Amino acid sequence: MTSPKIGRPTDNPKDKTLFVRLDNESNDALEAYCKQENVTRAEAARRGIKKLKDDLKK
């Protein structure tokens, strides 16, 4: 028997992980952004990655 999924259903599952080492300057900028926008570090990273996607050559 399969156990039921736990948690709320989502249309955008986040099943990939990313581990990053930051210097002090990058960490301070990330922390300031998170505090200003009231978001988590993960959400701030997702927003940054989406901005990078816009810069890709098509």
Secondary structure, 3 states (H helix, E strand, C coil): CCCCCCCCCCCCCCCCCCCCCCCHHHHHHHHHHHHHHCCCHHHHHHHHHHHHHHHCCC
